[in-house]
Amino acid sequence: MMQASSDIPQPKMDSYNISHWHPLPLTNGITPESSLAMTLPKPEEIKAKVAPMTPPNEINYSFKIPEHNELLTPPGSITPEESPSTEGSVCGEDSGSDDSASTAPSEDYALAEEAPIDEPVAKPIDEPTPIDEPTPIDEPTPIDELTPIDEPVAKPIDEPNAAPTIELALEPKPEAEIPEVVIKTAEPASICVNIRAPEVYDAFAPAATRLRYMIKNSDHIIKCPGVYDGLSARIAIDVGFEGMYMTGAGTTASRLGQADLGIAQLHDMRTNAEMIANLRPDGPPLIADMDTGYGGPIVIAKALQQYHLAGVAGFHIEDQVMQKRCGHLAGKEVVDTDTYIQRIKACIVARRQLRSDIVIIARTDALQSRGFDDCIERLKRARDEGADMGILEGVKTKEQAAQAAKELAPWPLCYNSVENGHSPLITAQEAQEMGYRVIIYSFASISPAYVAIKSTFEWLKEMGSTGSSVTPKTIFNVCGLSESMIIDEASGGTAFAKGV
């Protein structure tokens, strides 16, 4: 295939079909200025009928270059004599350019007149079909009366076989049951107390939670005998008391052999309280003496934590100086009110951190040196800080005790009954009528223990024998012998197979 010369005009790909086109020679007087320019009809007058362009892969690029004296006229072209002027050329104003020469389209690109378009004929819309009337609904059929159903007859349930009993060589003394708290349906206003407590009594709840319920809901005053060691606590449980009180004077005397002069410290008191509180975890709640708290706010918070972990249900903390003494001795000194309230606040903060129910009892010993009004003011401030109960220690008359309960109601109070002490003897019934909710007997065990032990020892010294009729097994039964035997037998042990 020969290559076309550069001076021969090249076809325009977007205007012509190259397979029907041949270049014009630039001889015989034909110049770009004299080339024919075709004026196309207006678009609105004609409809172009354009043949599809030949795909690029079907284009025939082969053509013959004519001789200089040979004129090849494409089909449908116009001769030079018939060529009009260059005005109106499709090449624009730049008619002097070599590329401005134009040729007429071939017969394949003939234009046809546009066929007229028929106008659409409107079709009439049918009338809507009328909607039928709704069919009336039949009335519901009346329901027959219900046929009565025969009541089922309960069949008697056979009684289960009795559980086998464990025969022991020794018939242990049965455990004394702790009496349940009796709740009246309508409580008198005189015992309405303001203390946070659960609404339902749970015998297996922590001791502090059970004590709160008893203080708020019991229809009688809670009597707590003073205990100082395991034996005295076991006897209180065996008798069936609802609560117990660990006395600081009794603990100091029994554990240290010392007078109640602030000698016993946190370790002594907490250790003794933990032993007593866990003799029967489901037994009577234990209220313990915490003296002055054994230090500043940090030590007081530590003391509350130790009592809480030991299982103590409640405790009282007082306003005496660190070198304290028994509340029924003369010469007591107390700290100022702000220092006392600081001790109460330390207890409140520590209890909140532990999320504990332990009962905080604010005790004041200021009556001896500051007077009654100062004591009431201290207790009111302690109450406002969050203390659960109060104790006015060492009251001098019954009228004073009744007045304190009246001025602080409905905040519950605890009365410390110390026979032969500085306070008058007030019975549990009298204290309840005054409005007290708890009564503790600090010397209820240590005083008779002293009398019994001393008289027995004197008899022993003179006669050479005690003259006692109590057997060892009696003491051991009180201290849990039967419980130990049952546990051993149920576990398959043989420790008591031969009796005791």
Secondary structure, 3 states (H helix, E strand, C coil): CCCCCCCCCCCCCCCCCHHHCCCCCCCCCCCHHHCCCCCCCCCCCEECCCCCCCCHHHCCCCCCCCCCCCCCCCCCCCCHHHCCCCCCCCCCCCCCCHHHCCCCCCHHHCCEECCCCCCCCCCCCCCCCCCCCCCCCCCCCCCCCCCCCCCCCCCCCCCCCCCCCCCCCCCCCCCCCCCCCCCCCCCCHHHCCCCCCCCCCCCCCCHHHHHHHHHHHCCCCEEEEEECCHHHHHHHHHHCCCCEEECHHHHHHHHHCCCCCCCCCHHHHHHHHHHHHCCCCCCCCEEEECCCCCCCHHHHHHHHHHHHHHCCCEEEECCECCCCCCCCCCCCCECCHHHHHHHHHHHHHHHHHHCCCCEEEEEECCHHHHCHHHHHHHHHHHHHHCCCEEEECCCCCHHHHHHHHHHHCCCCEEEEECCCCCCCCCCHHHHHHHCCCEEEECCCCHHHHHHHHHHHHHHHHHHCCCCCCCCHHHHHHHCCHHHHHHHHHHCCCCCCCCCC
